[in-house]
Amino acid sequence: MREELLTAMEKAVQEVRQWPQKEVQIFHHNDSDGLTSGAILTKAFTRAGFKVQRSCLEKPYPKLLNKIYDQTGGLIIFADFAGRIAPLLSELNQGRNLTLILDHHVAEAATDPMVHNLDPDLFGLKGDRDISGSTTCYLFAKTLDASNVDLAPIAAIGAVGDEFFVDGCLAGENRDAAAEAVKQGQLEIHKHEDGERYYIITPGGPVACDELGAYLDTLGAAGYYQNGPDMGIKVCLEGTSAESDRMLKQLQAIQNKAFEREISKIQSAGLKKTATIQWFHVKNRFAPMGVKMIGVFCDAIKNSADVDPHRYLAGFQLIPNKIPGFGPIEFNEVKISMRVSSQIEVEIRANKKMGLDVLLPEATNKLGGFSDACHTLTAATTVAIGKEEALIQEMEQILEAAP
């Protein structure tokens, strides 16, 4: 498992070192795990003498990938997404660029030898238990140069921010990264009745990693169209500042107002319901925030009195036809995010209910939609506008046919 992953990383590193162009294009997700992943890779490649071009994406949309792969001779890295779409990247690449995938979601093998899928899922590690995107990037950074071991605290922040624990504690490679950060004097672990809490050491004193993770989530998601991801990367590498605090407060105000308005709407009109799914559509009411916010909102309400604990929860949000740094792109698509109540979570972990990483991608694919980064308890895909109800019905049919 771990040894095979490290061997694959060593092979990829050898090709990176032999690559004639000392420029790298890094594409990373916009949540806390994605921002810490982007920060780790930016630091590691800058130290290695590479010119770094970094872009934050909410999803590696196919129309965007067509633009990215309109080149030859590039060194391209995807962090915290793209594990599942390695075959698509292989088809687009056709041996023309060196591509590395440093994800931790459910993955598929690449078919192009120039596409290295280093997603730990392919090596027996679980992205919703053992290893985060940030820790995957940290392992790669250490393989690139052992001195990058000092990036362990950033990996730990991303791992805690992704909120995948075993009995309330980080596990597997995530725990190893946290232990290294403790060894460096950059992290403290405090035991609690329900597990552990992790504190990063800053000049101003210890800061809870879960709070810092939420800080980064807000910058990257609520601030996606307002330079929030760039500020998030700066926070990962340099710490918080008066400037980042001001941005955070402004974004929190926007988020709180939008969420309060939507909760009031749900309380008034209720959620739409089918046999096993409950859902709602915010359309563009979360603008100017990014589409990551539909998942954040689902997380906020999944265990509330307004949500049936026996049904899967789904929310839809329209995708703006633009991406920072890429200009206008005609998507005409909607994002769906799904979450589950604490009760369904127990049933999924006991294999009594279907996980979202199976249910949502299968239904999405039947409608010609796009699916990439999905976990068993959290998942998101995209479909064409107008296919929302058809997607719900496809999922109902899949659940009905399940043994």
C-alpha positions, 0 to 999 in steps of 0.5 A: 500500500504505502510502499507501492504509492511511494514507489510510484511517486519516486518514478513520477519525480524522476520524470519531473526532474528529467522534464526539460521545462522547469515550469509547472502548472498546478491546479487545486481545489478551493476547500481547506484540503485543496488550498493546503495541497496547493500551498504545499506544491507551490512551496515544494516546486518553488524550492526546486527552482520551478516557475509555478503557475497556480490555478484554483478550480472548484471542479476540473470541468471537461470544457476547462480541461479542453483549454488546459490540454490545448498545449504540448510539453507542459508539466501539469499537476492536479491536486485534491481532484481528478483521480476518477477522471484519469482516463479522460485526462489520458485521452486529452493528453495523448502523451503530449504533457507530463501530468500528475494527479495527487488526489485522494478520492475514488480513482481510476487508473490512467491509460496514458503512461505520461499521466501518473495517477498518484491517488492513494485510492489506487494503492489501498488507502482510503481518502475518507479515512487514511489520507487527505489531498494535502497529505498526498501532496506532502508525501509527494513533496518529501519524495521530491526533496526530503527537506520538504518534511517541514511542510507537515503542519500544512498537511495536518491542517488540510487533513483536519479540515477535511474532517475524516477521522477514526473515533475522533482521531486522525488515522493512517498517513494523516496521523503520521503527518500530524505526528511529524508536525508535533515532532517539529514543535509546530502542532499540539494534540489534545485528547478529548472524550470524543477523540482528539483536537489539533492545534497549530502553533503560531506566533500568537499562540495555538490555533485549533486546526478545525477553526483554521480549516473553516477559515480557509474553507470560507476564503476559498469557497465563499470568496472564490470569485473575490480572490479568496483562494489566493488569500487562502494560499497566503494564509497557509504559507505565512499565517493569518493577517489583519488583511485576511481577517478583514476578508474573512469577516466580509465573506462570512457576512455574505455567507450568513445572509445567504444561508439565513435567507435559504433556511427561511425559504426551506422552513416556509416551503419545505424540501422537495421529497421522493421516496429516499431523497430530499432536495432543494435548488438555490439557483443563483441565490448564493452569488457572488459565492462559488458553487462549493457553497451548496455543499457547505450549506448541505453540511450546515443543515443535514442534521437540522430539524428541517431535514428528514434524517431517513432521506439522502439530502441533495442541493442544486446550484447554478454554475456561473459561466466563468472561471477566475483566470480563464474568462467566460466559459459556457457551461450551462450546467448545475452542480448537485451536492449531497450529504447524509444525516448522522443516522444515514452515515452509520448505515452507510458505514455498516454497508446497510445503505449505498454510499454517495460515491457510488450512487451519485456518479452512477446516476450522473453518468446515465445523464451524460453529466460529469463526476469526479471527486466523490466520497461515501458521505459527501459527493458532488457532480454536475449535469446540464441545466434542466436535468435536475429532477431526472437526476433525482429519479435516476438515483431513486431507480438505482436505490430501488434496484439495489439488493 
